[in-house]
């Protein structure tokens, strides 16, 4: 289906850009020179945060650019998402290498795709995507998982897991309720989205938390209720 309509005058510069992978590659090449911006300005874009309170959990965040490790190399990355589209650019300046992924499906795991393409380019290990298959489990175990879970790295974010009508559902703040599909008794996925969820139990069989794996990133949450 078509994505929800959005007047591009609303996001302004954050969404009023139209390009292609080929044009972005030309733009990337220009960043190695001072044709677009001075070296001093580009260094600020990589290292100076717009807001001192903005801190990345995975790397150094500047004016829109995040410096992080990709396949064992220092990379400058930036992702974007808007109604109907998502994108990810990863520059590896020491190698003069760049990966550009553009998608007109906003649930596409572009960061994971970029990481794997970089691994292919540099001869590193990568894993081919595997089909996720639903399995039959006793829905009575869903009652064990129901409750609230707080994200360890962002304590203000609380997941709500509910068991109702033989189904397990999850609510993330700001997003609609989604149904979780079991791939085992403790592991679940969301069809059409690159997201998997694994519940953690202690030695007594009590559920103590969960791990959310989305687009290649793992986030841990502790059960609080």
C-alpha positions in Angstrom: 0.0 0.0 0.0 1.1 3.6 -0.4 2.7 5.3 2.6 0.7 7.9 4.5 0.7 11.3 2.7 3.2 13.9 4.0 3.5 17.5 2.7 7.3 17.8 2.3 7.1 21.5 3.3 6.6 20.2 6.9 9.9 18.4 7.4 11.6 21.1 5.3 15.3 20.3 4.9 15.0 17.1 6.9 12.8 15.6 4.1 12.9 17.9 1.1 15.9 16.1 -0.5 15.6 14.0 -3.6 18.6 12.0 -4.9 19.9 8.8 -6.3 22.7 6.4 -5.2 24.8 7.6 -8.1 24.4 11.3 -7.2 25.1 10.6 -3.5 28.3 8.8 -4.6 29.4 12.1 -6.4 28.4 14.0 -3.2 30.5 11.6 -1.1 33.5 12.1 -3.4 33.2 15.9 -3.0 33.4 15.5 0.7 37.0 14.4 0.4 37.7 17.9 -1.1 36.7 21.3 0.1 34.3 21.9 -2.9 31.2 21.6 -0.7 32.4 22.5 2.8 35.7 23.5 4.4 37.7 20.8 6.2 37.1 22.7 9.4 33.3 22.7 9.0 33.3 19.0 8.1 35.4 18.1 11.1 32.8 20.0 13.2 30.0 18.0 11.5 31.7 14.8 12.6 32.7 15.8 16.2 30.6 18.6 17.5 27.2 17.8 18.9 24.4 20.3 18.2 23.2 19.7 21.8 25.5 18.6 24.6 22.7 16.4 25.8 22.7 14.4 22.6 24.7 11.3 23.2 24.9 8.2 21.1 25.0 4.7 22.6 27.1 3.4 19.8 29.5 6.1 18.7 30.3 9.8 18.5 27.5 12.0 17.2 28.2 15.3 15.5 26.0 17.5 13.3 24.0 14.6 11.9 27.0 12.3 11.4 27.7 9.3 13.7 31.2 8.0 13.9 31.2 4.3 14.7 32.7 0.9 13.9 31.6 -0.9 10.8 33.1 -4.4 10.1 36.1 -3.4 12.2 36.7 -0.1 10.5 36.0 3.5 11.5 32.9 4.7 9.6 30.9 7.9 9.3 27.3 7.0 9.0 23.9 8.7 8.7 20.5 7.1 8.4 17.1 8.6 7.5 13.5 7.6 7.4 10.3 9.3 6.3 6.9 8.1 5.2 7.5 5.4 2.5 11.3 5.7 2.4 14.4 4.8 4.4 18.1 5.2 3.7 21.6 4.6 5.2 25.0 5.9 4.1 28.2 4.6 5.6 31.6 6.2 4.6 34.9 4.5 5.4 37.3 7.3 4.8 40.6 5.4 5.4 39.5 3.1 2.5 37.8 5.8 0.4 34.8 3.3 0.4 31.2 4.1 0.7 28.0 2.1 1.0 24.7 3.8 0.0 21.3 2.0 0.6 18.0 3.6 -0.5 14.7 2.0 -0.1 11.1 2.9 -1.0 9.8 0.6 1.7 10.2 2.2 5.1 10.5 -1.1 7.1 13.6 -2.2 5.1 16.6 -3.0 7.4 18.9 -0.6 5.5 21.5 -0.4 8.3 21.9 -4.2 8.3 22.0 -4.3 4.5 24.7 -1.6 4.5 26.7 -3.5 7.1 26.6 -6.7 5.2 27.5 -5.0 1.9 30.5 -3.5 3.6 31.5 -6.9 4.8 31.2 -8.2 1.3 33.3 -5.3 0.0 36.1 -5.9 2.6 36.0 -9.7 2.5 34.7 -10.0 6.0 32.2 -12.5 7.3 28.5 -11.9 7.0 25.3 -13.9 7.3 22.7 -14.3 4.6 19.2 -13.5 5.8 17.2 -16.5 7.0 13.5 -17.0 6.6 11.6 -16.8 9.9 9.1 -19.5 10.4 6.2 -19.5 12.9 5.8 -22.5 15.2 3.0 -23.7 17.4 3.4 -23.1 21.1 1.1 -23.4 24.0 -0.5 -20.0 24.4 -0.7 -20.5 28.1 3.0 -19.6 28.4 2.1 -16.1 27.1 0.8 -15.2 30.6 4.4 -15.6 31.9 5.6 -12.9 29.4 2.8 -10.3 30.1 3.9 -7.2 31.9 6.0 -4.1 31.6 9.7 -4.0 30.6 12.0 -0.9 30.9 14.8 -0.4 28.4 18.1 -0.6 30.3 19.8 2.1 28.2 16.8 4.4 28.2 14.8 4.0 31.4 12.0 6.2 30.2 11.1 3.7 27.5 8.7 1.0 28.7 7.4 -1.9 26.6 4.0 -3.4 27.5 3.5 -7.0 26.7 0.0 -8.4 26.9 -1.5 -11.9 26.5 -5.1 -11.9 25.2 -7.2 -14.3 23.2 -4.3 -16.7 22.7 -2.1 -14.0 21.2 1.0 -12.2 22.5 1.1 -8.5 21.7 3.5 -5.6 22.3 3.2 -1.9 22.6 6.1 0.4 22.3 5.6 4.1 23.2 4.4 6.1 20.2 3.7 3.0 18.1 0.5 0.9 17.5 0.0 -2.5 19.2 1.7 -5.3 17.2 1.2 -9.0 17.4 4.3 -11.2 18.1 4.7 -14.4 16.2 6.5 -17.3 17.9 9.6 -18.9 16.4 10.2 -20.9 19.6 8.8 -20.8 23.2 10.9 -17.8 24.1 11.6 -16.2 20.7 9.2 -14.1 18.7 9.3 -11.9 15.5 7.2 -9.3 13.8 6.3 -10.4 10.2 7.4 -7.8 7.6 9.7 -6.0 10.1 13.3 -6.8 10.9 12.6 -7.2 14.6 13.0 -10.2 16.9 12.3 -10.4 20.6 13.7 -13.0 23.1 12.4 -13.4 26.6 15.0 -14.1 29.4 14.3 -16.5 32.3 16.2 -17.1 35.5 17.1 -20.5 36.9 13.6 -20.7 38.5 11.8 -20.2 35.2 10.7 -16.7 36.1 10.8 -14.1 33.2 13.2 -11.4 34.2 13.6 -9.4 31.0 13.8 -9.5 27.2 16.2 -8.7 24.4 15.0 -6.8 21.3 17.0 -7.2 18.2 16.0 -4.7 15.6 17.9 -3.9 12.4 21.0 -5.7 13.8 21.0 -3.9 17.2 20.3 -5.6 20.5 18.5 -3.7 23.3 18.0 -5.2 26.7 14.9 -4.5 28.9 14.2 -5.6 32.5 10.8 -6.7 33.6 9.5 -4.3 36.2 5.8 -5.4 36.6 
